[in-house]
Amino acid sequence: MNEYPTTADNLTDVVFTVHWRRQAEQIDGDKTWFAETYGAQSIPSPSPDNFTPYADLTQAIVEGWLESAMDVAVIDASLDAQIENQKNPKEVSLPLPWMTNNI
């Protein structure tokens, strides 16, 4: 997370960006497929009336900020699409036909 040390409202250690990572996994028989995405989400400035001090933040609070600011269903659909593309690729990169394995 990124924080401002002090704001104009005299609030201290105010979170303004949360760096996040989301992962998905699918097990199909003896094969496990994995996908991951990550990013950074800006957090609106709090008012003094609803400010949670940095030391009192919990994972649940911060995840709540992210879930209210982001479309989690779209992110999860993207992860599912990444896994589906691993299972059934739409394109592949083949080795050059004139190259041998001895090089």
ABEGO torsion letter per residue (X at the ends): XBBBABBAAGBBGBBABBBBBBBBBBBBEABBBBBBBBBBBBBBBBBAAABBBAAABBAAAAAAAAAAABBAAAAAAAAAAAAAAAABBABBBBBBAABBAAX
